[in-house]
Amino acid sequence: MHRTLLIGIGNVYRRDDGVGIVAVRRARPLLPPSVEVLEWTGDLMTLLEIWQGSRCVVVDALRSGGTPGEILRMEAHREPLPVEGRFSCTHSIGLEEVIALAHVLNKLPLELIVYGIEGDDFGEGEGLSLEVEKAVDDVVRYILQDVLKDGTDA
């Protein structure tokens, strides 16, 4: 059995950019103890080593001009994400670039599911905008389905 990771990416002090962190915090008590939950606020390049050999679900904010609260699910182990500034990035390199690099370097996890939630407000401050907050419960349900999909606890 492979290790399962749930990674929330973001900055809770930049409003909707914190949605990944909020989602994994909400999912954590509903998951089996064998699922490792990480709140990722630092350098995304280190994920290349962290997720090796795992099943991995990542949640991050989108900034693509879509409808606030819209949820996009991607199977990033199959193909790179579009590199069009879709994911919110308060770091020097975004999630889509890290995943593209992981494809090239053969450093992908065994399975990599990415949930992007379209944000609305990326200004300074805490708390999610109304539509993004509403999307979190749906994403938590989807996370549980992905993590528990094969009938095991990891």
C-alpha contacts under 8 A as a table, 3 or more apart, distances in Angstrom:
res1	aa1	res2	aa2	distance
1	M	154	A	7.28
2	H	53	G	6.96
2	H	54	S	5.65
2	H	55	R	6.69
2	H	154	A	7.03
3	R	34	S	7.63
3	R	35	V	7.20
3	R	36	E	7.87
3	R	53	G	7.36
3	R	54	S	4.94
3	R	55	R	6.27
3	R	154	A	6.40
4	T	34	S	7.36
4	T	35	V	5.16
4	T	36	E	6.27
4	T	54	S	5.55
4	T	55	R	4.73
4	T	56	C	5.77
4	T	147	V	7.43
4	T	154	A	5.42
5	L	35	V	5.82
5	L	36	E	4.86
5	L	37	V	5.91
5	L	38	L	7.41
5	L	51	W	7.35
5	L	54	S	6.76
5	L	55	R	6.24
5	L	56	C	4.71
5	L	57	V	6.28
6	L	24	V	7.00
6	L	35	V	7.05
6	L	36	E	6.20
6	L	37	V	4.75
6	L	38	L	6.19
6	L	56	C	5.90
6	L	57	V	4.87
6	L	58	V	5.93
6	L	59	V	8.00
7	I	20	G	7.74
7	I	21	I	7.99
7	I	24	V	6.94
7	I	37	V	5.92
7	I	38	L	4.77
7	I	39	E	5.91
7	I	40	W	6.56
7	I	56	C	7.49
7	I	57	V	6.21
7	I	58	V	4.71
7	I	59	V	6.32
8	G	19	V	7.86
8	G	20	G	4.18
8	G	21	I	4.52
8	G	22	V	7.62
8	G	23	A	6.95
8	G	24	V	5.54
8	G	37	V	7.93
8	G	38	L	6.31
8	G	39	E	4.96
8	G	40	W	5.79
8	G	58	V	5.84
8	G	59	V	4.88
8	G	60	D	6.27
9	I	18	G	7.27
9	I	19	V	7.85
9	I	20	G	4.90
9	I	21	I	5.79
9	I	39	E	6.20
9	I	40	W	4.68
9	I	41	T	6.01
9	I	58	V	7.32
9	I	59	V	6.13
9	I	60	D	5.10
9	I	61	A	7.82
10	G	17	D	5.27
10	G	18	G	4.56
10	G	19	V	6.75
10	G	20	G	5.72
10	G	21	I	5.99
10	G	39	E	7.93
10	G	40	W	6.53
10	G	41	T	5.54
10	G	60	D	6.40
10	G	61	A	7.24
10	G	89	C	7.96
10	G	90	T	7.83
11	N	14	R	5.60
11	N	15	R	7.65
11	N	17	D	5.49
11	N	18	G	4.51
11	N	21	I	7.52
11	N	41	T	6.14
11	N	90	T	7.68
12	V	15	R	6.00
12	V	16	D	7.54
12	V	17	D	6.49
12	V	18	G	3.93
12	V	19	V	7.40
12	V	21	I	7.08
12	V	22	V	7.83
12	V	125	G	7.81
12	V	126	E	5.87
12	V	127	G	7.27
13	Y	17	D	7.94
13	Y	18	G	7.01
13	Y	124	E	5.99
13	Y	125	G	4.94
13	Y	126	E	4.86
13	Y	127	G	7.89
14	R	17	D	5.43
14	R	18	G	6.45
14	R	122	F	5.27
14	R	123	G	5.35
14	R	124	E	4.65
14	R	125	G	5.47
14	R	126	E	6.39
15	R	18	G	5.93
15	R	19	V	7.94
15	R	121	D	6.08
15	R	122	F	5.28
15	R	123	G	6.05
15	R	124	E	6.33
15	R	125	G	5.52
15	R	126	E	5.04
15	R	127	G	5.25
15	R	128	L	5.22
15	R	129	S	7.23
16	D	19	V	5.47
16	D	61	A	6.86
16	D	119	G	5.34
16	D	120	D	6.55
16	D	121	D	5.60
16	D	122	F	5.47
16	D	127	G	7.18
16	D	128	L	4.93
16	D	129	S	6.42
16	D	132	V	6.92
17	D	20	G	7.43
17	D	60	D	7.51
17	D	61	A	5.45
17	D	88	S	6.52
17	D	119	G	7.03
17	D	121	D	7.97
17	D	122	F	5.86
18	G	21	I	5.44
18	G	22	V	6.28
18	G	60	D	7.88
18	G	61	A	7.29
18	G	127	G	7.98
18	G	128	L	7.45
19	V	22	V	4.97
19	V	23	A	6.00
19	V	59	V	7.76
19	V	60	D	6.51
19	V	61	A	6.02
19	V	117	I	7.44
19	V	128	L	7.00
19	V	132	V	7.42
19	V	133	E	7.84
19	V	136	V	7.40
20	G	23	A	5.21
20	G	24	V	6.41
20	G	58	V	7.82
20	G	59	V	4.64
20	G	60	D	4.48
20	G	61	A	6.35
21	I	24	V	5.42
21	I	25	R	6.17
21	I	39	E	5.67
21	I	40	W	7.48
21	I	59	V	7.76
21	I	60	D	7.95
22	V	25	R	5.19
22	V	26	R	6.26
22	V	136	V	7.62
23	A	26	R	5.18
23	A	27	A	6.19
23	A	59	V	7.35
23	A	136	V	5.62
23	A	137	D	7.66
23	A	139	V	7.09
23	A	140	V	6.27
24	V	27	A	4.88
24	V	28	R	5.85
24	V	37	V	6.95
24	V	38	L	7.78
24	V	39	E	7.39
24	V	59	V	7.67
24	V	140	V	7.54
25	R	28	R	5.34
25	R	29	P	7.81
26	R	29	P	6.92
26	R	30	L	7.89
26	R	140	V	7.09
27	A	30	L	5.43
27	A	31	L	6.50
27	A	140	V	5.54
27	A	143	I	7.65
27	A	144	L	7.66
28	R	31	L	5.48
28	R	37	V	6.68
30	L	144	L	7.88
31	L	35	V	6.60
31	L	144	L	7.17
32	P	35	V	5.86
32	P	153	D	5.90
32	P	154	A	7.59
33	P	36	E	7.41
34	S	153	D	6.77
34	S	154	A	6.10
35	V	153	D	7.62
35	V	154	A	6.05
40	W	44	L	7.82
42	G	91	H	7.50
43	D	46	T	6.10
43	D	91	H	6.78
43	D	92	S	7.96
43	D	93	I	7.94
44	L	47	L	5.56
44	L	91	H	7.67
44	L	93	I	7.01
44	L	94	G	7.11
44	L	95	L	6.79
44	L	98	V	6.84
45	M	48	L	5.90
45	M	93	I	7.69
45	M	98	V	6.10
46	T	49	E	5.79
46	T	50	I	6.47
47	L	50	I	4.78
47	L	51	W	5.86
48	L	51	W	6.15
48	L	52	Q	6.80
48	L	98	V	7.56
48	L	102	A	6.47
48	L	107	K	5.87
48	L	108	L	7.00
49	E	52	Q	5.58
49	E	107	K	7.44
51	W	54	S	5.58
51	W	55	R	7.75
51	W	56	C	6.80
51	W	108	L	7.29
51	W	109	P	5.41
52	Q	107	K	6.51
52	Q	108	L	6.44
52	Q	109	P	4.91
52	Q	110	L	7.51
53	G	109	P	5.35
53	G	110	L	5.77
54	S	109	P	5.22
54	S	110	L	5.63
54	S	111	E	6.99
55	R	109	P	6.13
55	R	110	L	5.55
55	R	111	E	4.72
55	R	112	L	6.34
56	C	109	P	6.61
56	C	110	L	7.76
56	C	111	E	5.88
56	C	112	L	4.88
56	C	113	I	6.32
57	V	112	L	5.80
57	V	113	I	4.73
57	V	114	V	5.81
57	V	115	Y	7.64
57	V	143	I	7.26
57	V	146	D	7.85
57	V	147	V	7.74
58	V	112	L	7.44
58	V	113	I	6.26
58	V	114	V	4.75
58	V	115	Y	6.14
59	V	114	V	5.91
59	V	115	Y	4.75
59	V	116	G	5.98
59	V	117	I	7.75
60	D	87	F	6.99
60	D	88	S	7.42
60	D	114	V	7.77
60	D	115	Y	6.43
60	D	116	G	5.15
60	D	117	I	6.49
61	A	87	F	5.88
61	A	88	S	5.42
61	A	116	G	5.36
61	A	117	I	4.87
61	A	118	E	5.87
61	A	119	G	5.94
62	L	86	R	5.44
62	L	87	F	4.24
62	L	88	S	5.22
62	L	116	G	5.32
62	L	117	I	5.27
62	L	118	E	4.36
62	L	119	G	5.77
63	R	66	G	7.54
63	R	85	G	7.13
63	R	86	R	5.19
63	R	87	F	5.48
63	R	88	S	5.23
63	R	118	E	5.86
63	R	119	G	5.93
63	R	120	D	7.80
64	S	85	G	6.87
64	S	86	R	4.75
64	S	87	F	7.27
64	S	118	E	7.09
65	G	118	E	7.84
66	G	70	E	7.07
66	G	118	E	6.34
67	T	70	E	5.55
67	T	118	E	6.49
68	P	117	I	7.74
68	P	118	E	4.96
68	P	119	G	5.17
68	P	120	D	5.29
68	P	131	E	5.86
68	P	132	V	6.18
69	G	117	I	5.82
69	G	118	E	5.13
69	G	119	G	6.29
69	G	120	D	7.88
69	G	131	E	4.83
69	G	132	V	4.23
69	G	133	E	7.50
69	G	134	K	7.01
69	G	135	A	5.30
70	E	117	I	5.70
70	E	118	E	5.18
70	E	132	V	7.87
70	E	135	A	7.21
71	I	115	Y	6.76
71	I	116	G	5.71
71	I	117	I	4.64
71	I	118	E	6.46
71	I	135	A	7.21
71	I	139	V	7.56
72	L	115	Y	5.64
72	L	116	G	5.04
72	L	117	I	6.43
73	R	113	I	7.04
73	R	114	V	5.74
73	R	115	Y	4.66
73	R	116	G	6.51
74	M	81	L	7.67
74	M	113	I	5.77
74	M	114	V	5.14
74	M	115	Y	6.52
75	E	78	R	5.86
75	E	79	E	7.20
75	E	111	E	7.70
75	E	112	L	5.95
75	E	113	I	4.73
75	E	114	V	6.41
76	A	79	E	5.26
76	A	80	P	5.61
76	A	81	L	6.31
76	A	99	I	7.28
76	A	111	E	7.80
76	A	112	L	5.31
76	A	113	I	5.90
76	A	114	V	6.53
77	H	80	P	7.37
77	H	103	H	7.86
77	H	108	L	6.49
77	H	109	P	7.12
77	H	110	L	7.12
77	H	111	E	5.52
77	H	112	L	4.98
77	H	113	I	7.35
79	E	103	H	7.72
80	P	96	E	7.16
80	P	99	I	6.04
80	P	100	A	5.09
80	P	103	H	6.85
81	L	96	E	5.33
81	L	99	I	6.98
81	L	100	A	6.95
82	P	86	R	7.42
82	P	96	E	6.62
83	V	86	R	6.98
83	V	96	E	5.67
83	V	97	E	6.63
85	G	88	S	7.32
86	R	96	E	7.88
87	F	94	G	6.78
87	F	95	L	6.66
87	F	96	E	7.04
87	F	116	G	7.25
88	S	94	G	7.42
89	C	92	S	7.50
89	C	93	I	7.24
89	C	94	G	5.42
89	C	95	L	7.75
91	H	94	G	6.51
93	I	97	E	6.43
93	I	98	V	7.12
94	G	97	E	5.43
94	G	98	V	6.42
95	L	98	V	5.07
95	L	99	I	6.16
96	E	99	I	5.20
96	E	100	A	6.12
97	E	100	A	5.02
97	E	101	L	6.11
98	V	101	L	5.11
98	V	102	A	6.09
99	I	102	A	4.87
99	I	103	H	6.28
99	I	108	L	7.43
100	A	103	H	5.20
100	A	104	V	6.53
101	L	104	V	5.10
101	L	105	L	6.06
102	A	105	L	5.11
102	A	106	N	5.63
102	A	107	K	4.60
102	A	108	L	5.20
103	H	106	N	5.22
103	H	107	K	6.50
103	H	108	L	6.21
104	V	107	K	7.81
108	L	111	E	7.68
108	L	112	L	7.46
109	P	112	L	6.03
115	Y	139	V	7.50
117	I	132	V	7.12
117	I	135	A	7.38
118	E	132	V	7.18
119	G	122	F	7.28
119	G	129	S	7.88
119	G	132	V	6.21
120	D	129	S	6.73
120	D	132	V	7.45
121	D	128	L	7.78
121	D	129	S	6.53
128	L	132	V	6.11
128	L	133	E	5.55
129	S	132	V	5.43
129	S	133	E	6.06
130	L	133	E	5.15
130	L	134	K	6.31
131	E	134	K	5.13
131	E	135	A	6.48
132	V	135	A	5.13
132	V	136	V	6.68
133	E	136	V	5.46
133	E	137	D	7.85
134	K	137	D	6.45
134	K	138	D	7.68
135	A	138	D	5.38
135	A	139	V	6.33
136	V	139	V	5.09
136	V	140	V	6.18
137	D	140	V	5.09
137	D	141	R	6.40
138	D	141	R	5.17
138	D	142	Y	6.34
139	V	142	Y	4.96
139	V	143	I	6.05
140	V	143	I	5.00
140	V	144	L	6.29
141	R	144	L	5.22
141	R	145	Q	6.39
142	Y	145	Q	5.06
142	Y	146	D	6.24
143	I	146	D	5.12
143	I	147	V	6.02
144	L	147	V	5.19
144	L	148	L	5.87
144	L	149	K	7.90
145	Q	148	L	5.37
145	Q	149	K	5.33
146	D	149	K	5.13
147	V	150	D	7.95
147	V	153	D	7.54
147	V	154	A	6.55
148	L	151	G	5.57
148	L	152	T	5.90
148	L	153	D	5.93
148	L	154	A	6.75
149	K	152	T	7.44
